[in-house]
Amino acid sequence: MRQAQSLNVEDTKAIAGQLPTLAVPARIVWGAADEFQKIEYGERLATDLGAPLRRIDGGLHFTPEDHP
């Protein structure tokens, strides 16, 4: 709950346009059943970073806790 209350998307929005220019290795893991951050957001992030996306079927928002 504390994490959700502390959420501030302004930092992310401020750098969103720079993501495709980052030359860093990345791998995206996303809960396919996350209703808070839809899988489409993970797909966009993976595309922007040029990174592979691993969908976790049944995974919710806190995938490490849902599917350790």
C-alpha positions as CSV (number, residue, x, y, z in Angstrom):
1,M,0.0,0.0,0.0
2,R,2.8,2.4,0.9
3,Q,4.4,1.9,-2.5
4,A,1.1,2.6,-4.3
5,Q,0.6,5.8,-2.3
6,S,4.1,7.0,-3.0
7,L,3.8,6.5,-6.8
8,N,4.8,9.5,-8.7
9,V,4.8,9.1,-12.5
10,E,6.4,12.4,-13.2
11,D,10.0,11.0,-13.0
12,T,9.1,8.3,-15.5
13,K,7.3,10.7,-17.8
14,A,10.3,13.1,-17.8
15,I,12.6,10.4,-19.3
16,A,10.2,8.4,-21.4
17,G,11.3,10.0,-24.6
18,Q,15.0,9.1,-23.9
19,L,14.3,5.3,-23.4
20,P,14.9,4.3,-27.0
21,T,18.3,6.1,-27.0
22,L,19.6,4.2,-23.9
23,A,22.3,1.7,-24.8
24,V,22.0,-0.5,-21.8
25,P,21.3,-4.2,-21.5
26,A,17.8,-4.9,-20.2
27,R,15.3,-7.7,-19.8
28,I,11.7,-6.9,-18.9
29,V,9.6,-9.3,-16.7
30,W,5.9,-8.4,-16.5
31,G,2.9,-10.0,-14.8
32,A,0.4,-10.7,-17.6
33,A,-2.5,-10.4,-15.1
34,D,-1.4,-7.1,-13.6
35,E,-4.4,-4.9,-13.6
36,F,-2.5,-1.8,-12.3
37,Q,0.2,-1.8,-15.0
38,K,-1.3,-3.6,-18.1
39,I,0.9,-5.9,-20.2
40,E,0.7,-3.3,-23.0
41,Y,2.9,-1.0,-20.8
42,G,5.5,-3.8,-20.5
43,E,5.4,-4.4,-24.2
44,R,5.9,-0.6,-24.9
45,L,8.8,-0.5,-22.4
46,A,10.4,-3.5,-24.0
47,T,10.1,-2.0,-27.4
48,D,11.5,1.4,-26.2
49,L,14.5,-0.3,-24.6
50,G,15.0,-2.9,-27.4
51,A,14.7,-5.5,-24.7
52,P,13.1,-9.0,-24.6
53,L,9.9,-9.2,-22.6
54,R,9.1,-12.2,-20.4
55,R,5.4,-12.5,-19.6
56,I,4.6,-14.2,-16.4
57,D,1.1,-15.8,-16.9
58,G,-1.0,-15.2,-13.8
59,G,1.5,-12.7,-12.5
60,L,0.1,-9.6,-10.8
61,H,1.8,-6.3,-10.0
62,F,4.4,-7.6,-7.5
63,T,5.5,-10.5,-9.6
64,P,8.5,-11.5,-7.4
65,E,5.9,-12.1,-4.6
66,D,3.2,-13.7,-6.8
67,H,5.6,-16.0,-8.7
68,P,8.9,-16.3,-6.9
